[in-house]
Amino acid sequence: MKRYLACMAVVGLLTACTDAQSLRGTVATGYYVGDISVDEVAACVSGSWSKKSAQMAVVPLFGGTSIQLRDGEGGPMFAMVDIVATGSTTTAKYYSKTGQRDWYAEQVMDCMHATSSID
């Protein structure tokens, strides 16, 4: 039974990585730059996004944090934001499935204190 649970955990982690890489392989829906710390932005975004019913995962990145959203437990990933320190600034790259859930992008923009996305 322990082996079965361990295998299921590994499969779940590999699926999450595949979904995230798939989204990162697309053009970012939003790209924001600000002078707020990674931790502040991540706390703000996760606090805002947690108000919705999507399953959220906070994943550490080298120099930052990725916050990922799924439709239900084990469902497909539909959005994520990678928040990374870049010198004296912080960047947030928001990715989503085409045309879905603009509310989430607006929350990232608000947390970055940005007025628009950089293309």
C-alpha positions as a Markdown table, in Angstrom:
| # | Residue | x | y | z |
|---|---|---|---|---|
| 1 | Met | 0.0 | 0.0 | 0.0 |
| 2 | Lys | 2.9 | 2.4 | 0.8 |
| 3 | Arg | 4.5 | 1.7 | -2.6 |
| 4 | Tyr | 1.2 | 2.4 | -4.3 |
| 5 | Leu | 0.8 | 5.8 | -2.5 |
| 6 | Ala | 4.4 | 6.7 | -3.2 |
| 7 | Cys | 3.9 | 5.9 | -6.9 |
| 8 | Met | 0.7 | 8.0 | -7.0 |
| 9 | Ala | 2.5 | 10.9 | -5.4 |
| 10 | Val | 5.3 | 10.7 | -8.0 |
| 11 | Val | 2.8 | 10.6 | -10.8 |
| 12 | Gly | 1.0 | 13.6 | -9.5 |
| 13 | Leu | 4.2 | 15.6 | -9.2 |
| 14 | Leu | 5.3 | 14.7 | -12.8 |
| 15 | Thr | 1.8 | 15.6 | -14.1 |
| 16 | Ala | 2.1 | 19.0 | -12.4 |
| 17 | Cys | 5.5 | 19.6 | -13.9 |
| 18 | Thr | 4.3 | 18.7 | -17.4 |
| 19 | Asp | 1.3 | 21.0 | -17.1 |
| 20 | Ala | 3.4 | 23.9 | -15.9 |
| 21 | Gln | 6.0 | 23.4 | -18.7 |
| 22 | Ser | 3.2 | 23.2 | -21.2 |
| 23 | Leu | 1.9 | 26.6 | -20.1 |
| 24 | Arg | 5.4 | 28.1 | -20.0 |
| 25 | Gly | 5.8 | 27.0 | -23.6 |
| 26 | Thr | 3.1 | 29.4 | -24.6 |
| 27 | Val | 3.4 | 33.2 | -24.8 |
| 28 | Ala | 2.7 | 34.8 | -21.4 |
| 29 | Thr | -0.7 | 36.4 | -21.2 |
| 30 | Gly | 0.6 | 39.1 | -18.9 |
| 31 | Tyr | 4.1 | 40.3 | -18.0 |
| 32 | Tyr | 4.5 | 42.7 | -15.1 |
| 33 | Val | 7.5 | 44.5 | -13.5 |
| 34 | Gly | 7.5 | 46.1 | -10.1 |
| 35 | Asp | 9.7 | 47.0 | -7.1 |
| 36 | Ile | 7.7 | 44.9 | -4.6 |
| 37 | Ser | 9.4 | 41.8 | -3.2 |
| 38 | Val | 8.7 | 38.3 | -4.5 |
| 39 | Asp | 7.3 | 37.3 | -1.1 |
| 40 | Glu | 4.9 | 40.2 | -1.0 |
| 41 | Val | 3.6 | 39.6 | -4.5 |
| 42 | Ala | 3.3 | 35.9 | -3.9 |
| 43 | Ala | 1.3 | 36.5 | -0.6 |
| 44 | Cys | -0.9 | 39.0 | -2.3 |
| 45 | Val | -1.6 | 36.8 | -5.4 |
| 46 | Ser | -2.2 | 33.7 | -3.3 |
| 47 | Gly | -4.5 | 35.6 | -1.0 |
| 48 | Ser | -6.6 | 37.0 | -3.9 |
| 49 | Trp | -6.7 | 33.7 | -5.8 |
| 50 | Ser | -7.7 | 31.7 | -2.8 |
| 51 | Lys | -11.1 | 33.5 | -2.8 |
| 52 | Lys | -12.1 | 31.4 | -5.8 |
| 53 | Ser | -12.8 | 27.7 | -5.9 |
| 54 | Ala | -9.8 | 26.6 | -8.0 |
| 55 | Gln | -7.2 | 24.3 | -6.5 |
| 56 | Met | -4.0 | 26.3 | -5.9 |
| 57 | Ala | -0.4 | 25.2 | -5.5 |
| 58 | Val | 2.5 | 27.4 | -4.5 |
| 59 | Val | 5.7 | 26.0 | -5.9 |
| 60 | Pro | 9.2 | 27.3 | -5.2 |
| 61 | Leu | 11.3 | 28.4 | -8.2 |
| 62 | Phe | 14.9 | 29.4 | -8.4 |
| 63 | Gly | 14.8 | 33.0 | -7.3 |
| 64 | Gly | 11.1 | 33.1 | -6.9 |
| 65 | Thr | 7.7 | 31.4 | -6.6 |
| 66 | Ser | 5.2 | 29.9 | -9.0 |
| 67 | Ile | 1.5 | 29.9 | -8.2 |
| 68 | Gln | -0.5 | 27.4 | -10.2 |
| 69 | Leu | -4.3 | 26.9 | -10.6 |
| 70 | Arg | -6.2 | 23.8 | -11.5 |
| 71 | Asp | -9.9 | 23.1 | -12.2 |
| 72 | Gly | -10.6 | 20.8 | -9.2 |
| 73 | Glu | -8.3 | 18.3 | -7.7 |
| 74 | Gly | -6.3 | 16.6 | -10.3 |
| 75 | Gly | -8.0 | 18.6 | -13.0 |
| 76 | Pro | -6.2 | 20.5 | -15.8 |
| 77 | Met | -4.0 | 23.5 | -15.0 |
| 78 | Phe | -5.6 | 26.6 | -16.4 |
| 79 | Ala | -3.4 | 29.4 | -15.1 |
| 80 | Met | -0.2 | 30.2 | -13.3 |
| 81 | Val | 2.1 | 33.0 | -12.5 |
| 82 | Asp | 5.9 | 32.8 | -12.1 |
| 83 | Ile | 7.1 | 35.6 | -9.8 |
| 84 | Val | 10.9 | 36.0 | -9.9 |
| 85 | Ala | 13.4 | 38.5 | -8.5 |
| 86 | Thr | 15.3 | 40.2 | -11.4 |
| 87 | Gly | 18.0 | 42.4 | -10.0 |
| 88 | Ser | 16.3 | 45.3 | -8.1 |
| 89 | Thr | 12.9 | 44.5 | -9.5 |
| 90 | Thr | 10.4 | 41.7 | -9.5 |
| 91 | Thr | 8.8 | 40.2 | -12.6 |
| 92 | Ala | 5.5 | 38.3 | -12.8 |
| 93 | Lys | 4.7 | 36.3 | -15.9 |
| 94 | Tyr | 1.1 | 35.2 | -16.0 |
| 95 | Tyr | 0.1 | 32.3 | -18.2 |
| 96 | Ser | -3.4 | 31.0 | -18.9 |
| 97 | Lys | -5.3 | 28.9 | -21.3 |
| 98 | Thr | -6.5 | 31.1 | -24.2 |
| 99 | Gly | -9.2 | 33.5 | -23.2 |
| 100 | Gln | -9.9 | 32.1 | -19.8 |
| 101 | Arg | -10.3 | 33.8 | -16.4 |
| 102 | Asp | -9.2 | 37.4 | -16.9 |
| 103 | Trp | -10.0 | 38.0 | -13.2 |
| 104 | Tyr | -6.8 | 36.1 | -12.2 |
| 105 | Ala | -4.6 | 38.3 | -14.4 |
| 106 | Glu | -6.1 | 41.4 | -12.9 |
| 107 | Gln | -5.2 | 40.2 | -9.5 |
| 108 | Val | -1.6 | 39.7 | -10.5 |
| 109 | Met | -1.5 | 43.2 | -12.0 |
| 110 | Asp | -3.0 | 44.7 | -8.8 |
| 111 | Cys | -0.5 | 42.9 | -6.6 |
| 112 | Met | 2.4 | 44.1 | -8.7 |
| 113 | His | 1.0 | 47.7 | -8.5 |
| 114 | Ala | 1.1 | 47.8 | -12.3 |
| 115 | Thr | -1.3 | 49.7 | -14.5 |
| 116 | Ser | -0.7 | 47.5 | -17.6 |
| 117 | Ser | 1.0 | 44.4 | -19.0 |
| 118 | Ile | 4.3 | 44.7 | -20.8 |
| 119 | Asp | 4.2 | 43.0 | -24.2 |
